[in-house]
């Protein structure tokens, strides 16, 4: 006799080896399960069966809006977390709004990021991304929940090439092509059975259900047994605690009969939303409508800007909306409606609010983001405002100054929204706001948020082109080139910087030309073209001196010092760094001072002056941590590790290297990763731990070869050669 399917599956689950994602935690991205989940026993059995046979790795949960597709999928995923040792990935495809639907190539990028593919390794073209996704999922036991799919065309490129990974898709569409072409299993989710609908209502309304069982039955029928409608009706009943449930049913009937959701409009759910909406005062109704103008979650300040009220009044209105369950507030204090509620609010706004009022609200929202970003940048990077003036951007802080801690807190909290805000500006014919926001955010973004910076700069460059502003476009392309360089994408960085130089050639903007030249010089240094790099830096310094730009001079001196250090000219390099530090100090630029101190520490490391180096590096580390400059913090930690290693304090040095490596990997900073791996290998070799040293150098060699960084590639190769020679000598 052969073993049965249950025993076979249990045996396979025990013996199959899983490969953990390198350098990362197993992704567990499913949202929290919905409270008071009831029913769906048949559908859960179907999901179990679809996974158990593994004859197909695609399961679709399809049904009308509000029927609980996502709730079912998430509930099942949490029940069977242990079946997916390689992780559970969640991605909202936003297919319920055609204008906001996630394109397949963007979705693939997010999926690859979820399985720890470094950003620099994610291909640019959609076909290559899809192929890489299939490679990464091969042999992995993952659950991938693709929520709110718009169409089979959107989902098709996201499918793995094997059945080890289970793809669960929720959609309002039947996605017939996935069944026909890919053999997907479709589970059609209908309204809750009457008993389950009554059970859900009884749990939600509590004690009142036991005293009015007939009214609970009636309320379930009025709500068409639609889970979302049932929950909203229960909330309405809770807010009207003075009324019996029979009175709630009568009110809902008077407001209009609740029809079943139809594919075109969702009339029943609109009726339920209307009951909650009509209970609001006019001022709260207005804010509810205007919140539909932004697809991003709104902070208190954003809501105040949209409503043209102060924050005290906005807080009061938001409290009313959250109490009515028309908004949800996340742990970070950001407010957003459910997607159906947002659509409902949008319909109301189109019907009630005039075009001029809607445009003014969007303008206030965009103005809030730009003004706050300018204020935050001004307090954190005071020397950078001159760059805005040189780019022809009239960006000046307005209002009360922010503290550095407040500025950083705001930037960190709003980081996920900035690209969306730039899109809103473009969509509403206000490209100048996208340009100003990206320009104001640059110093914050380049300090460790390169991945998030790329789409922000893309939108801003598009906006500058729409405005016909050549200088602004060149400035933004230079910023984009710097971010791409920090991500190790040298071809993309070079392309941006050369386009910026071509644009500056059409103007007399010496400041911008100097920035682009200096950053091109950095890339050429990394690629081993030292002669051209020296020429670029020299030309940049001369241009900065012509226009008496102290910040630019300090930055270019730093870059030239790095080049001279890399070719062994330590004395001149140290002079450049000291001069740069003094200029940055004059400007109050803590980030620049810290960078100069870090570089000075590296010079003293090379000269064998470990104690002096450690002093400079500890001062730099303190400054970087004060301003939360993660990239600089990692560099200072790595160099401090080198200083300690050269003093024979190898165990301390390894701890610093490991901390630096974790930061660099989190930032997707591949040059920094290769550099610290080489430094760690050298320390391990000094401790006679040659096998571990060899492993670090090989990793560094692979990274540097891939990015084209000559210095770290040669450093790794030479270190491996030394280890081999030492082994032969012994």
Number of C-alpha atoms within 10 A of each C-alpha: 3 6 9 8 11 11 11 11 13 10 12 11 15 8 8 10 12 13 11 14 17 10 10 13 12 17 18 17 15 20 14 10 17 13 9 11 16 15 16 17 9 9 17 17 12 16 22 13 11 20 20 13 13 14 13 19 23 25 24 28 25 24 20 21 23 20 21 24 26 23 19 22 24 20 19 17 22 16 11 11 16 11 16 20 19 24 24 24 21 20 20 15 26 19 21 19 14 9 8 11 18 20 15 19 20 14 23 27 20 18 21 23 15 21 23 17 19 17 20 17 16 17 17 12 9 17 13 14 24 25 17 20 24 19 14 18 20 16 18 22 21 23 27 25 25 23 23 24 25 22 19 17 14 17 19 15 19 21 21 23 17 18 21 20 27 24 22 24 26 29 25 22 20 20 22 14 14 20 16 10 10 14 15 22 19 22 19 14 18 15 18 20 13 14 12 18 24 23 19 23 22 19 14 21 20 12 10 17 20 12 12 13 15 13 21 25 19 16 25 28 17 23 26 21 25 25 25 17 23 25 18 21 26 24 18 22 20 18 13 13 13 9 11 15 25 15 14 20 21 15 12 20 14 9 14 14 14 19 16 17 18 12 12 6 11 17 16 21 27 20 20 25 22 16 18 18 20 11 12 16 11 11 11 19 19 19 22 29 26 23 26 22 20 19 17 19 20 21 20 17 20 23 28 23 23 26 26 16 15 13 16 11 16 23 17 11 24 23 16 17 23 15 14 20 19 21 21 19 18 10 7 8 12 19 22 22 23 12 16 18 20 22 18 21 27 20 14 17 23 13 11 11 16 11 12 8 12 17 16 16 20 22 18 19 25 23 17 17 23 25 19 22 25 22 23 27 25 21 19 23 20 15 22 18 19 17 18 17 13 17 20 14 19 11 20 14 19 10 9 7 14 17 13 18 14 13 21 19 12 14 19 12 13 18 16 13 18 21 23 18 23 28 20 23 23 20 10 11 12 20 23 21 25 30 30 26 27 27 26 27 21 23 18 23 21 23 20 24 23 24 17 17 23 18 18 27 28 16 21 31 24 17 26 23 15 15 15 11 16 17 23 29 26 29 32 27 26 29 28 29 29 28 26 24 24 24 25 27 20 22 14 15 25 21 16 23 28 18 18 28 23 13 20 23 15 10 13 10 18 18 25 27 25 25 29 29 26 28 26 28 27 24 24 22 25 24 16 15 14 19 11 14 25 20 14 23 27 18 17 29 22 15 22 23 14 11 12 12 16 18 22 28 24 25 25 29 26 27 26 28 27 24 23 20 20 16 12 12 14 21 14 13 24 24 15 23 28 20 16 28 25 15 20 25 16 13 17 15 19 21 25 27 26 28 26 31 27 30 29 28 31 29 27 20 23 17 12 14 16 22 17 15 26 24 16 21 30 19 16 30 24 14 21 26 15 14 20 19 21 21 21 26 27 27 28 31 26 30 28 31 30 31 28 22 24 20 16 15 15 20 15 14 25 21 15 22 30 18 16 28 24 15 22 25 15 17 23 23 22 24 23 26 27 29 28 30 28 29 27 28 29 25 26 22 20 15 15 12 13 20 12 13 24 22 15 22 28 20 17 29 25 14 21 26 15 14 22 19 24 18 17 25 23 15 19 28 15 13 19 24 13 13 18 13 11 12 10 8 7 5
